[in-house]
Amino acid sequence: MNPDELRERHKAVLPEWISLYYERPMELVRGEGFKVWDSEGNEYLDFFGGIVTTISGHNVPEIVEAVREQAGKIFHSSTLYLIENQVKLAEKLVSLSPISGDQKVFFTVSGTEANEAALLFATTHRGSSEVLALRSSYHGRSFATMAITGQASWKPTARSPLDVSYVANPYQYRCKFCDGKCNLLCADDVQGVIETATTGHVAAFIAEPIQGVGGFIEAPPGYFERVKSILDEHGILFIADEVQTAFGRTGSHFWGIEAHGVEPDMITLAKGLGNGLSIGAVVGRTELIDSISGNLHVSTFGGNHLSTAGALANIEYILEHNLQQNADEIGGYLKDRLIKMSENNPAVAEVRGRGLMLGIEIVGPGGEPDPAAAVRFMQECRTRGVLVGKGGIKANAIRISPPLTITREAAEEAANVFEEALAIAGATEKVG
Ligand SMILES: Cc1ncc(COP(=O)(O)O)c(C=O)c1O
C-alpha cells in the first residue's frame, strides 16, 4: 500500500503520540537476514533491527520453521497447562544465566511486563516499595516502569506504584562529577541517595548495562562494582535490565552486565529473546521469583507455544552460529571506522558502545546536543539505503544495532554511508 495513504489512515485511527521515524514514514514489508524492503520496493540494510530486537536476522529459516511447525499444532493453551517449549526455554535461560545458584524464569510478553514482574518480586521479597533507578534510563511504558524511567519525554505521567529515587547517571561524556579524571563519584552518589532520599530500606536498584533509549551510554569501568558493594551493604537487590544488551549483542560478553564483573539478583529480557516474537522473561534467584504468595497466578500469553518455540530456535541459532563473536568482530571494525570518520568532524561529540550496540552523539558548533542534525543524519542514511535509530534525552544520539549476523561487507557499505551522511548532517548546520 502507498505509505502516504497509509500514514493518513494511521493518523485517523491510531494515537497521535505513537512515534514514527522519518518525515515520510515507511512500511517495512519484507526482510531477509540483515536486509529489509519497504512497500515501494526500496531495499535497506537494517541497522536498527526493529529497536535492537531482530538479533538473528529476518526470515531465518530455522526460526521460521520452528514457528510454522508449532503454528500447525497448537497456538494457545495458557499457563494453566504444561508447555514443553516453555520448560525447555526456561532450562536454557537458566543454563546460560549470569546469576549463580538455583534460579527460575517467569515469562511475559514484553520487556515492560518483565520489568514490572521483577519489581513485584523485589518489592515483595524485601517488604519495601522503594526502588533506585538511573537518570536517563528507559524501562517500559506501564505505571511502574515509567516510574523508574529517567527521561521526561517517555514519562507521560508522574503517578507511581513505587517510591523511586533517581541516582546520577554514569554518563562519561557529559560527566558532572569528576572533571576529566574518572573517580567514580557518580557511583558514590548511590550511597548519598540511600542515606538522604530513602528510608534506608530499599528493595532494588535497577539499571541497563548499556542504556538503550538513553543513547547507548555505557558506565565507566568499576561503576557497577562500586555500586554493587554499596547495595550489598544495605541488602538491596540488583536488577539488570538486559532487554537490549543480552544474547551477545555487546560482543565481548553474552550478557551486558558480565562486562562489569558483578552478579545481578535478577535479569529482565525481551527484544532479542524472540528475534521479534512477542516474549519477555525475568530470570532470577528462586527465592525472589517464588516470593509472591499464593498458587493462583496465571499468564494467558506469557511463554506461549508460538513465542517459546521461536525463541528456543533463536537462542540455538545465536549459539550455533557464534553470533556473539561476530558482534565483537564486526562491531569492533564499525566502531574503529566511526571513530576515524569522526576525528575531523565537529558534529560528532562521541562514538561509544560495544559490539553491535554503537552510538554516535551528534552536537552543534558549541558542543550542544543537535537533534535536528541527528534527524538529518538518519534521513541521509535512509536515502542511501541504511536504516538506523536514535535516542538520548535530547534525541541527538544515533543508535546502530544491526542483526548480529551482519557481514563485514555490509558493515563496510554501511560505514561508507555513515561517513557521507555525517559530513552532510554536520555541514548543513554550519551553513544554515
Ligand atoms: C532497556 C529496556 N527495557 C525495557 C523496555 C520495554 O520493552 P517493551 O517495549 O518490550 O515493553 C525497553 C524497550 O525499548 C528497553 O529498551
The ligand as an SDF file (V2000), in Angstrom:
LIG
                    3D

 16 16  0  0  0  0  0  0  0  0999 V2000
   16.1090   -1.4790   28.3510 C   0  0  0  0  0  0  0  0  0  0  0  0
   14.6400   -1.6290   28.0490 C   0  0  0  0  0  0  0  0  0  0  0  0
   13.8450   -2.1470   28.9820 N   0  0  0  0  0  0  0  0  0  0  0  0
   12.5290   -2.3190   28.7630 C   0  0  0  0  0  0  0  0  0  0  0  0
   11.9540   -1.9550   27.5660 C   0  0  0  0  0  0  0  0  0  0  0  0
   10.4920   -2.1480   27.3330 C   0  0  0  0  0  0  0  0  0  0  0  0
   10.3120   -3.2160   26.4770 O   0  0  0  0  0  0  0  0  0  0  0  0
    8.9680   -3.3740   25.6100 P   0  0  0  0  0  0  0  0  0  0  0  0
    8.9650   -2.2710   24.6090 O   0  0  0  0  0  0  0  0  0  0  0  0
    9.1040   -4.7420   25.0230 O   0  0  0  0  0  0  0  0  0  0  0  0
    7.8450   -3.2960   26.5650 O   0  0  0  0  0  0  0  0  0  0  0  0
   12.7570   -1.4260   26.5510 C   0  0  0  0  0  0  0  0  0  0  0  0
   12.1820   -1.0360   25.2510 C   0  0  0  0  0  0  0  0  0  0  0  0
   12.7660   -0.3390   24.4670 O   0  0  0  0  0  0  0  0  0  0  0  0
   14.1430   -1.2550   26.8130 C   0  0  0  0  0  0  0  0  0  0  0  0
   14.9630   -0.7340   25.8880 O   0  0  0  0  0  0  0  0  0  0  0  0
  1  2  1  0
  2  3  1  0
  2 15  2  0
  3  4  2  0
  4  5  1  0
  5  6  1  0
  5 12  2  0
  6  7  1  0
  7  8  1  0
  8  9  2  0
  8 10  1  0
  8 11  1  0
 12 13  1  0
 12 15  1  0
 13 14  2  0
 15 16  1  0
M  END
$$$$
